[in-house]
Amino acid sequence: MEHVINVVQPSLGERELAAVREVFESNWVGRGARTSEFEAAFARHLGVGREHVTATNSCSSATFIAIELLGIGPGDEVVLPTVSFVAVGNAIAARGARPVFCDVDEATLNPSVADIEAVLTERTRAVVILHYGGYPGAVAEIAELCRERGIRLIEDAALAVASTVNGRACGTFGDMGLWSFDHAKVVVTVDGGMLYVRDPELAARAPKIAYLGLEQRAPGRSGSASFHSGYDQALRSKTRWWDYDVSSFSGRSTTNDVLSAIGIVQLSRLGESIARRHEVARAYDAGLADVAGLHVPPPLPAGHTSSYFMYWLRFENGIRDQVARDLYERGIYTTFRYPPLHQVEAYGSDAVLPRAEAAAANTLLLPIHQSLSDADVDRVITEVRDRTAARLGETRAA
Ligand SMILES: *Cc1c(COP(=O)(O)O)cnc(C)c1O
């Protein structure tokens, strides 16, 4: 068999290794100068003030921080599209609040304003949306709805690191935004995340919640205390810099300079990564749009850009699973994200969301990443065309 084609794959190389070596040689591998630099670079990338962003050890932990910052708890409802990452459901349920799931569009797998509005109640404190596959979706309109109703909006922008609407970065339309740099995302720090918080007071609390709720006790200093602080920071605090108070019973979600150094390099390569992903998506569109029995993603609305994190196909006649199996046997790995959360028993939802359920039954994600060669892309197109035609033929013969 020819080589296996992965759905996702990181592009880490010599430049990232050199940045890591530099951190090793500095003798400071904890959270420090490189992490501050990464936060500043990411804030510039988003077009927001540096004091609004906090680097974390994952997007999942950034989600838990966001829900904690909003003081969400028992009796509160938080609305999210059922096609969401499990961390969001867990962050809501872990604080004793109720996750309330809404339906999504079958073609884009994003919720419309009407889908969100249909499940709002007087108990809704927040809405958490994602940008499916990197497509912004109705984020601007949903942000408007939330503002009108006095409901907080969190954007899980894990898939939307370079996605924009009329030049504005996804993740900055609502009150908070979250990004992931785990092993499978576009910007990879191996593990890592970022949190954007619009409100300055909440933004100032974010790094403290990310670090055990520690508060410096020594006089004449503000900011979060740190067991990890370097010499410079200790000098600034004059006396007993090791004393601390605790303002919330939070876990530790901080990252370190080794991973942040990788992130700085990866972020500088983002433009070229997105350009290649866009080429792959265009090639799939051109090679698959005319195939009977399947649908390519709908075109992006005017003014929207995507990160092309996912490329998805929607199959007719219930042949998705068979085609996925056929492709797997031919060395092409495909998958589906995200199985609807309203069907996860632990959340105790009795919702029936037919469009999301249909999408989950018929949607398949094709390989898309910046390291795919043109030959890989051609092989995927040929195999998808052939296997779809064969399986469709079988269902028609039956
Ligand atoms: C990957 C992902 C996350 C979680 O990111 P981690 O950094 O792995 O915790 C959250 N939301 C979405 C949509 C994701 O794809």
PDBQT file of the ligand as one rigid body, heavy atoms in Angstrom, charges set to zero:
ROOT
HETATM    1  C1  LIG A 401      -9.206  20.701  19.844  1.00  0.00    +0.000 C 
HETATM    2  C2  LIG A 401     -10.418  21.444  20.259  1.00  0.00    +0.000 A 
HETATM    3  C3  LIG A 401     -10.604  21.894  21.556  1.00  0.00    +0.000 A 
HETATM    4  C4  LIG A 401      -9.704  21.518  22.687  1.00  0.00    +0.000 C 
HETATM    5  O1  LIG A 401      -8.417  21.920  22.535  1.00  0.00    +0.000 OA
HETATM    6  P1  LIG A 401      -7.299  21.332  23.506  1.00  0.00    +0.000 P 
HETATM    7  O2  LIG A 401      -6.211  22.348  23.367  1.00  0.00    +0.000 OA
HETATM    8  O3  LIG A 401      -6.922  19.989  22.958  1.00  0.00    +0.000 OA
HETATM    9  O4  LIG A 401      -7.835  21.250  24.876  1.00  0.00    +0.000 OA
HETATM   10  C5  LIG A 401     -11.709  22.664  21.840  1.00  0.00    +0.000 A 
HETATM   11  N1  LIG A 401     -12.621  22.942  20.906  1.00  0.00    +0.000 NA
HETATM   12  C6  LIG A 401     -12.500  22.503  19.641  1.00  0.00    +0.000 A 
HETATM   13  C7  LIG A 401     -13.536  22.877  18.643  1.00  0.00    +0.000 C 
HETATM   14  C8  LIG A 401     -11.407  21.717  19.285  1.00  0.00    +0.000 A 
HETATM   15  O5  LIG A 401     -11.302  21.232  18.047  1.00  0.00    +0.000 OA
ENDROOT
TORSDOF 0
